Amino acid sequence: MAKELAKARPARRHRGLVVFLTGLSGSGKSTVARGLTDALRESGERTVTLLDGDVVRRELSAGLGYSKADRDLNVRRIGWVAAEIARHRGVAICCPIAPYAAARATAREMALTAGAGFVLVHVATPLEVCEQRDRKGLYARARAGLLTGMTGIDDPYEVPTDADVVLDTTDVSVPEAVEAVLQHLTETGWVELKIPSS
Amino acid sequence: MAKELAKARPARRHRGLVVFLTGLSGSGKSTVARGLTDALRESGERTVTLLDGDVVRRELSAGLGYSKADRDLNVRRIGWVAAEIARHRGVAICCPIAPYAAARATAREMALTAGAGFVLVHVATPLEVCEQRDRKGLYARARAGLLTGMTGIDDPYEVPTDADVVLDTTDVSVPEAVEAVLQHLTETGWVELKIPSS
């Protein structure tokens, strides 16, 4: 029965896929997501939608804040759109902070229900490194008490126990991090990339 | 040049498509949209996402109201998701009231920018008929002054001048209305359906 089911499904590289990057602000999620998007688009093999912070805030979640309820709604909305894209055999790459395990699990479930794959990438760059980078100045403002609800400072981040890939961008370049994800996707059959030898 | 461009593109039935039904509450939009979705799904030729009112309110637009700004945001959000689905060669069928021409034009533009088609269906059932049906009791409440911002009563509906199909469901059965849309899609090459002879 399981065999028949496997037989009836197209190969993974012809099925939809959601790549879901989670991690603290400044961990490198968006940068890796952009690199991954570019690599997959350049390969020409798959159509890709990048649901990064800018797009999501503009097109999907204008008006939502940073309470637990609003964060959960934001992640659910991203996960739902990603799953619909994957239902049509597209690749959706999303990179919300997504601090709560239950909301991430819902996103995974929605993708699987749509007949697609779901790959959870935990960008596990430590808080100290993220805070040192502080590209948006958010950590400084949170430490100064000018900003509340900052994940890692006064708001929780539930570390994933179900990540398919764990990346720490402390000492890893962006292309190396992107390649690590691509390698996982290739090894698990989701993409078939000829990675150029450098 | 135009010829080369046309040549470079896949046939319409292999490209994404947004079918956008607009009309008053009670006009029959959702019913036709559901019938169309079922017919396309049964044909097995295309993958289809139906963005009907329930799904949209639950997954995309929770918290939005009925002001012009919120209606425009709702239609933009639906149009954006529909265009992303169509970017991956899927078919998105949506049926918001969408009373404002500019918001509908934006939805069309987003679909075309994504390389997809856009078919505007105006479900032009007259207000009198919609009000007589009044399936949700909204017209009665609006007439009684218990509900404000009801399209057609105290809120505007800008009649489309750019509809690809115009349907009036007053004297037409649901299967007939669905067939009219399917016929347009078939004639214009967006789908290739063997419509069963009855």
Interface residues (C-beta under 8 A of the other chain):
Chain A: G16 T47 T49 E59 L60 A62 G63 L73 R76 R77 W80 V81 E84 I85 R87 H88 R89 G90
Chain B: G16 T47 T49 E59 L60 A62 G63 L73 R76 R77 W80 V81 E84 I85 R87 H88 R89 G90
